[in-house]
Amino acid sequence: MKKTAILAALTCAAIAAPAAAQEVKAFDGPRAEVLVGYDRFDAGIDGEDFDGNSEDIFYGAAVGYDFQSVGLVVGIEGEIASSGNGAEETFTDGADELTVSLEDGVNLYGGARIGTMFGNGLIYAKAGFAHTNIDLDGSATIDGVTESDSADISFSGLRFGGGYEYSFGAAYGKLEYRYTNYSDGDVEYDGESIDPNAFGEIDLERHQLVVGLGYRF
C-alpha cells in the first residue's frame, strides 16, 4: 500500500512537471481593443508651418493577432479611428462672406509590432501604413446668393510608435505613443482627382498618445 502511494505521487509529479515548465501565454492569440487619447496635427507647406495646428480627442478600435515564444511577442494589427480635429475660418468682404471648414474623417492603419515580455508586462515597438480622410466644406454668400461645395482630401504615409501593455489575464491595458508622417495626398473634387502638392509641397504629421483597453480571446 505504501509503495503504491509513493508510485502514484511520483507519477503525478512527472505529469505536472512539463505543464509547470510551459511558458504562460499571456500575449498570444487574437485580441480586440478600444482606444482613446490625445491627437495633434502639424501641417505646413514648402517648409513653412501653418499657425494654429489642430489638437483634440482621438478615439478608435483595433483588432490584432499576436504570436508569443520564449518571452518574445510578434503581432499584426489593424485599426479604424477618428478624432475631433478640425478647423473653421470665415472671411468677409462687406456683405460677401466665405466660410471654409476642415474636419477629420476616417483614419485607417495596418501594421506589425514586436516586443519583449517582463512578467505580465510587454514593451513593444510598431510600424505600418496609415491612411486618413479629411472633409473640406466651403460656403460662400456673394451678392446675396449662397452656394456651398465640398471635397474629400486623403493622405497616406508611415506610422511608427511604441508602448507598454499589461496583461490582467484575458483583459489587458496599454499606453502607446505614435508618430505618423503623411507623404502622399489626393483631393477628390467633382469627380476628379487633384494632387494637393501642385500648390506646394505639403508636410502633414500626426502625434498621438493613447490608452487602450482590450480583451484577448
Secondary structure in CASP SS format (residue, H / E / C, confidence):
PFRMAT SS
TARGET T0000
AUTHOR 0000-0000-0000
METHOD secondary structure of the structure
MODEL  1
M C 1.00
K H 1.00
K H 1.00
T H 1.00
A H 1.00
I H 1.00
L H 1.00
A H 1.00
A H 1.00
L H 1.00
T H 1.00
C H 1.00
A H 1.00
A H 1.00
I H 1.00
A H 1.00
A H 1.00
P H 1.00
A H 1.00
A H 1.00
A H 1.00
Q C 1.00
E C 1.00
V C 1.00
K C 1.00
A C 1.00
F C 1.00
D C 1.00
G E 1.00
P E 1.00
R E 1.00
A E 1.00
E E 1.00
V E 1.00
L E 1.00
V E 1.00
G E 1.00
Y E 1.00
D E 1.00
R E 1.00
F E 1.00
D E 1.00
A E 1.00
G E 1.00
I E 1.00
D C 1.00
G C 1.00
E E 1.00
D E 1.00
F C 1.00
D C 1.00
G C 1.00
N C 1.00
S C 1.00
E E 1.00
D E 1.00
I E 1.00
F E 1.00
Y E 1.00
G E 1.00
A E 1.00
A E 1.00
V E 1.00
G E 1.00
Y E 1.00
D E 1.00
F E 1.00
Q E 1.00
S E 1.00
V C 1.00
G C 1.00
L E 1.00
V E 1.00
V E 1.00
G E 1.00
I E 1.00
E E 1.00
G E 1.00
E E 1.00
I E 1.00
A E 1.00
S E 1.00
S E 1.00
G C 1.00
N C 1.00
G E 1.00
A E 1.00
E E 1.00
E E 1.00
T E 1.00
F E 1.00
T E 1.00
D E 1.00
G C 1.00
A C 1.00
D E 1.00
E E 1.00
L E 1.00
T E 1.00
V E 1.00
S E 1.00
L E 1.00
E E 1.00
D E 1.00
G E 1.00
V E 1.00
N E 1.00
L E 1.00
Y E 1.00
G E 1.00
G E 1.00
A E 1.00
R E 1.00
I E 1.00
G E 1.00
T E 1.00
M E 1.00
F E 1.00
G C 1.00
N C 1.00
G E 1.00
L E 1.00
I E 1.00
Y E 1.00
A E 1.00
K E 1.00
A E 1.00
G E 1.00
F E 1.00
A E 1.00
H E 1.00
T E 1.00
N E 1.00
I E 1.00
D E 1.00
L E 1.00
D E 1.00
G E 1.00
S E 1.00
A E 1.00
T E 1.00
I E 1.00
D C 1.00
G C 1.00
V E 1.00
T E 1.00
E E 1.00
S E 1.00
D E 1.00
S E 1.00
A E 1.00
D E 1.00
I E 1.00
S E 1.00
F E 1.00
S E 1.00
G E 1.00
L E 1.00
R E 1.00
F E 1.00
G E 1.00
G E 1.00
G E 1.00
Y E 1.00
E E 1.00
Y E 1.00
S E 1.00
F C 1.00
G C 1.00
A C 1.00
A E 1.00
Y E 1.00
G E 1.00
K E 1.00
L E 1.00
E E 1.00
Y E 1.00
R E 1.00
Y E 1.00
T E 1.00
N E 1.00
Y E 1.00
S E 1.00
D E 1.00
G E 1.00
D E 1.00
V E 1.00
E E 1.00
Y E 1.00
D C 1.00
G C 1.00
E E 1.00
S E 1.00
I E 1.00
D C 1.00
P H 1.00
N H 1.00
A H 1.00
F H 1.00
G C 1.00
E C 1.00
I E 1.00
D E 1.00
L E 1.00
E E 1.00
R E 1.00
H E 1.00
Q E 1.00
L E 1.00
V E 1.00
V E 1.00
G E 1.00
L E 1.00
G E 1.00
Y E 1.00
R E 1.00
F C 1.00
END
